[in-house]
C-alpha cells in the first residue's frame, strides 16, 4: 500500500539465495549456468533496491516487480550475454565509416577466414619442405605480383617511365611487403628501423592529426627519431628539404593529408623530385599514404588519391598504408618498398610485437586475389564507389514504394556520398537520398528508433529530416530497412 516505509519494502526483497531457489530461476541456472544467473539475479535485486531508495517504487509496484522477477532476470541475462559487437546497417553514405568498422570484407575474405580459423593452417610452415616458414609470404607473393604487372592500372606510370625513372619502375617490381596491425604501427616500425636516433625531415604542412589523436610528431617521438620541420604550413619547396639535410639526416618523410586540404597560395614538391633529392644524398624517401589504394580511383569518380604503385614508380623507397580503407580489406598496416629496407624492418624486434594473426592474413590474401583477378566488384568498398546516382535512385524509388505508413513522409532528393576514413577529403560522389519526416516523431527520435531496430540502422539527420543513402546499404538489406521504417513510424 502507499505510504509503506522504505524499511518495510526493503524487508520484502528476497535474498539472492531465495531468488535462485525459485523453480523458474533454477531452471534458468540449469540451462545457462549458475554463475551467470546469480549475477543477473543480483543485478535485478540491486536495481529494485535502488528504486525503493529513490522513492520510485511503492508497495504495489514492488509486488508487481517481484511477480515478474524471473522475466527480469531472463532479460538481464539476454543483455549480459549478448554480443556487444553487432552488425549494423550503414545508411550514412560514408563508405569507409571509421565508427562503423571502415571497409566491409569481401565474401571471399570471410570464407577464407572461416576455412582457416577453425582448423590448423600453414601460417608459418612450408608444406613442400616441411620446414618452418614466414607468415608474411602469403601476402608478399601477391603484392609482388601486383606491383610488377605491366599494364596494371596506375595513374601516370607511362609518363613516369618516359621521364627517365627506370630506377623507380625497377624498385616497384622488386618491392617487398610486410604486414602489421595498423598504419600507425607501420609508420612506427618504418621510422624506428630506418632512422632511430637520427633526423627525419617533414614539411610543416604535413604534420597531421587524424582520428583518435594520432599525430605524426607523437608517432615520430615514439619511434625514437628526431623531427626536423621544414617550409611553411602552405608552401614547402625542394630547397627547404635540401637546406635541412645534414650529417644527422637519415630519411625524408612525406605524409598524406588524409582529412584536410590546403588550397590557395600553396606549393608542395613532387614525389619524384623528393626521391631524386633523397637519393642524391644517399638517403631514403618514405611516404605515409594512409589510405592505400591499389588501383587508379579516378575511374571510380574519386579524385586526388595517389595509389601505392604511383608512389613506388615515382621513386619512393618505402610506402606505408592501411588495409581497411581504400584497400578494402581487414584492419592492418602494410609496408611496401625496397626489399633491403623492408627486410631490415622484418628483423626489428618491434615487428614481432606488431605483427598480425592468421585471420588477418586470410582476409588480406583473399582480398589481394580479387585485385589479381581485377575483380573489383568483389571488394565492397570499391563496388560502392562505382554505383551510379541512377542505380541508387532506382533502389530508393523501389524502397519508397514499400513504405505505406500514414505517419511517414518520403521524398527522394539529390545528395552526396563521401569516401570517409581520411581518404579523398574533397571528393564526393553524387547520390540520391531518401529524405524522411514522421508526423508523430522528431527527426532525432526517428533516427533513435532506427538505431533501436533489431539490426540497428545508422542514418544522417539534417535540416529536420532523416536521410538514408543506399550507396552504403547492401541490396539484401533493403527489405530490413523498409520494415524498420514502418515499425519506427507507428
N, C-alpha and C positions, 0 to 999 in steps of 0.2 A: 504494500500500500504506500501512497505518497506520504512523505514526511518520515519514513523509516530512517533511523540514524545510520550513518555510514558504517559504524562499528558492527551493527547487526547485519548489514549487507555483506560486509567482508566475511562474517562468520558463515554466511550462506554459501560462499565459494567452496567447492570441493578441493581437496589437495590433488597434487599431480597423481599420486598413487591411486586415490579413489577414482580419478578420471580414467586412468589406464585399465581399471578393473571393469569398466562398463563394457558389456558384451560387444557392442558395435566398435568401440575403440580397440578392444583386444583383438578383434578380427582384423582391423587395420594394421595393428602391430605384427600379426602373423604374416600378413601379406607384404608389408613394406619395411619391416624391421623395427624392433623396439626402440632403437636409439632415435631414429627419425621421428617416430610417433611421439616419443617422450618429449623431444624438443618442440614439436608442434603443439602439444598439449600445454607445455609450459608457456609458450608464446601467447596462446589463446587466453589462458588464465591471467597472465600478466596484463594483457590488453583489457580484460574485464576489470581487473583491479584498478588500472589507471582511469578507466571510465567512471568507476564508482568514486574514486578520489577527486575527480574533477567535477563531479555532480552531474555528469551526462547520463548516468544510469540510475533509475529508481528501482523500487522493489519489483514492479510489474515488468520492467524492461529486463531486469536480471533474470526473472523466471523464464521469459521468452528466450533469452540468450542461453541459459542452461539447458533448456529443452532442445536447442539446436546445436549443442556443443560438439556433437560428433561431426555434423556438417562443417562447422567452423574449423575443426581440426583437419578434416579432409581438405578443405580449401587452403589452409595453411601449408599442408603437405604439397599440394599441387604447386603452390607458389614457390615453396622452398626447394622442391626437387626439379622444377622446370629449368630448361636451359636459359641462361641469361643471354647468350649469344644467339640471335634469332635471324632468320631470313626476313627481309623487308622488301617492299615494292618501292623502287625509286622512281617517283613521278616528278622529280625536280627539273629534269633536263640537264643536270650536271653529270657528264659521262663518268668522269673519274672523281667521284664524290669521296673525299677523304674520310668523312664521318661515317659513310656507308660502305667502307671497305674497298674503295677505289675500284680497280678493274675486276669485273666478274671473270671467272675462269672459263676457258673453252671446255666443251663437253668431253673432248678427248683428254684434256688435262685431268678432269675429275675422274674419268675412267682409269687413267694410268695411276693416279693416286690410289684408287680402290684396289687395283691389281697388285701394287707393291706394298701397300700399307699393312695388310693383314697377313702377309707371309714374309719369309726371308727373301732377300734380294742380293744382287751382285753390286751393292753400293760401292764397296772397296775391295772387289775381288775380280781377278781376271780369269774368266771361265776357261779359256783355252790353255793357259799355262798353269792354272791352279795356284798362282802366286797372289800376294796382296796387291791391290790396285789403288788408284786415286779416284776419289769421288767426283772431282771436277771434270773428268773426261767425258761424262755423259752430256755436259753442256758445251764444253770446249770444242768437241769434234764438230758439232753442228754450227757453232758460231764461226769457226774457222772456214767452214764451207760457205756460209752466208757472206762473210766478209771478203771472200776471194772470188765469188762467182762473177764472171764477166756479164755485163748487161743487167746486173741487179739494180733495182730502182734506186738511184742515188742522184739527188739534185746536183747538177753542176759537175759531175765527175768527169765528163768529156772535156769541159773547159779546164778543169784542174790538170788533166793529163796533157792537154795542149799547151799549158803554160809551163811545162817542164818539170812537173812534180812527179817524176817517175819514182823517186825515192819514196814519196808518200804512198803511191799505189802499191809498191812492194811491201811497205810496212803494214798496209791494210790486209794484204793477202797473207802475211805471216803473223797476224795478230793472234795472241793467246788471250784466254778469258778465265777468270776465277769468279766465284760467287760467294758473297757474304750476306748478312741478314737484312741490310737495307742500304740505301745510298749514303746515308751519313756514315755508316761503318766503312763503306767503300772509300769515301774521302779520307776518313781517319787512317785507314790502313795504307792507302797510297802515299799520303803525305808523310806518315811516320817512316815508311820504308825508304822513300826517295830523298827525304830532306831532314831527318831528325837532327836537331841541334843547329840547323843552318837556316838561311833566309829563303823565303818563298815570296815572290813578287806578285802582287794582285792590284788591279785597278780599284780605286776608291768606289767607283760606280758599280762594283760587283761584290761588295761586302754585304751580302744579302742576309735577310732573316726570313725564313718560311715558317709554316705552322709548327706549333709545339716548341717555339723558341729555339729552333735550330738556326744558329748564327755561324757564318763562316769563320769569323775571328775566334769564336769559342772552340770550334772544332779544330782549328789550326793550333790553338794553345794546347788542347788535349793531345794533339799529335806530336807535341814537343818540337814544333817548328817555329821559326821567328817570322812574324808577318811584316812585310815591307810594302806599305801602301804607296801607290804612285798615281799621278794625274789628279784630276778633279772629279767631282761627282758626275758631271755631264760630259766631260771631254778628257780622254786619255789617248796619247799618241805613242807610237812605237818608240820615239825618242825618250819618252818618260821611262819606259822599261829599260832601255839601254843605259840611260844615265844612272839607274839604280843598281845595275849589275856590278858586283864586286867579288872579292875572293871568298866571301861567305855565302854567295848565292848558289843555290842548287837547283831551283825549279821556278819556272814561270807558270802561273795558275790563271786560267780563265774560268769564270763562273757564270752559268746560265742565270739570267734574271727571270726566275721562274714565275713570280707572281706580281710583277710590275714592269712598266716600260718607262724609258726616259726618252722624251721627244723634244723637238725644237732645236736649240743650238747644241748639238751633240757630235761626238766623234769617238769611234772605237776602232782599234786596229783589226784587220782581218786575221783569222786564224792562221792563214798561210804566212802572213808577214811575221806573226809572233813565232811560228815554227822556224822560219828562217833565222830569226834573231837568236832563238834559243840554241839552235844547232851551230850557229856561227861561234857561239861562246862555249860550246861543249856542255850545254845544259839540256834539260828535258822540258817539254811543254806538256802540261796536264790540263784537261778540260773536264769540269764537272757539268755534264749535260743535264743531269737531273731526271728528265722525263724518259729519255732513252728510246726514241723512235728508231725502228729498223727499216722503215720504208719512207719514201718521199710523201709527206702528208698533204702536199699541195693538191694532189689529185683527189684527196678526200675533202677538200674545201678548207683545210687548216693551214694558215699562213704563219711563217716566221719560226718554224721549228726545225733546227738543224738535226739531222739524224746521225747515228753513230758512224756510218760509212763516210758521210761527208767529212766528219772531223778527222778520222784516220787518214783519209786520202788527201786531206789538206796539210798533213804533217804533224798532227797531234800524236804524241808518244803514248799517252795513257788517257783513256776516257772512262769516267765513272757515270753510272746511270741506274735508274730504278727498274725493278722488274714488274711492278704492279701499276705502272702509269701507262704511257703510250705503248710500251712493250706488250701489255695485255696479259701478263702472267701473274705469278704469285708475288707476295712481298719478298723482295730480295734486292741486293745491291750488286751490280755487275761491274767488273773492271776488265776492260779490253785494251790491248795495246801491245807494244813490243815484247816479244817473248822473254827477252832477258830481264826486262823490268818487272813483268808480271811474275816471272819465276822467283825473283827476289821477294816479292810480296807473299808468294806461296810459302817461302821459307821463314817468314816473320812469325814469331810466336803468337802475335795478335791474330793471325789468320785462323788458328785453331779455335780461339775464343769467339771469333765472329762467324765461323762457317755455318752453313745451313744443313738441314737434315734431309732424309731421303724423300719426304713428302714434297719439299720444295723442288728438289731435283726432278722428281717425277713430273710435277706440273710444268716446270721450266722446259724439260725435254719435249713434252707433248706440244707445248706452245711453239717451240722452235721448229718442230717438224711441220707445223702449219705454215710457217714462213718459208721453209724449204720447198714445200709444195705450192707456194704462193696462193694458198687457200685463206685469204684474209677474212673472208666471211665467217670462218670458223672461230675467229677471235672476237668475242662480243664487243669490246670497246671499238675496234676498227669497223665492225659491222654497223654499230650505232652511228658512227661518224658518217657513213656512206648513205644513210637513209635520207631520202629527199623530203622536202616540205610537202610534196603532193602525196607521198606514201603515208606520212604521218597524219596528214589531214584526212585521208580516206579512212584510216583506222579510227580517228577521232569522230568522224561522222557516224560510223557504224556503232561505236560505243554509245554515243549520244542518243542514237535511236532506241537503245535498250533502257533508257532512263525515263521511267514513266511516273515519277513521284510528283504530285502537285506542289510539293514544297520546294522543289529543286528547279532552278532556272539555269539553263545551259546555253552558253554561246561559244562558238569556235572562232578564235582570233589569231592573228599573226603574232609570232613571238620569236625568241632566240634561245637556242641551247648553247651551253658553253662546255669547253673541254674539262676544266677543273684540274685538280691535282697539281696545281702550279704549272701546268702546261699551256702554252699559247695564250697568255693572258688577254691579248687583244683580239683573238679570233673567236667569232661567233658563227653558229650555223642556223640558218633560217628554219623555222618550225611552225607548226600550228598547235595552239593550246586549247584545252578545254577550260573555259572560264566559268566558275560555278558560284552561284549565290543561293542561299537557303532562307526561305521566308521566316522560319522559326529558329534560326541559329545565326550567330555572327560568323564571319569567315574564320576567326581563330577557333571558335567552338567546333565548326565543321572539320577543320584541319585536325583538331584534337581527337574527334570521333574517328576520323580515318586512321589516325595513328593507333587508336584502340581496337582496330579491326583484328580479326583472327590472324591474318598476316598484315602487320602494320603497313600503312601506305603513307609515305612521306611526300608532301606536296609543298608548293610555294604559296605564300599569301601576299598579295599585292593589291593595293587600292581597294580594299574591302572585298576581294574575291579570292577564292581558292583556285589556283592554276595547276593543271596537270599537263605535263609534257610527256607524250607517249614515246618519245625517242628513247628514253631510258627505261621504259616498261617493256618487258618481254611480251611478245604477242600472246603467249599462253597465259599471261596474267590479266588480259583484258576483261575476261568474264568475272574474275575475282574483284577487279576494280569496280565494275558495274554493280555487282552485288553489294559491295561495301558502301557505295554511294547511296544505293536505295535504302539500305539499313540505317545509315547515318542520318539520312534526311527525314526519317519518320518523326 
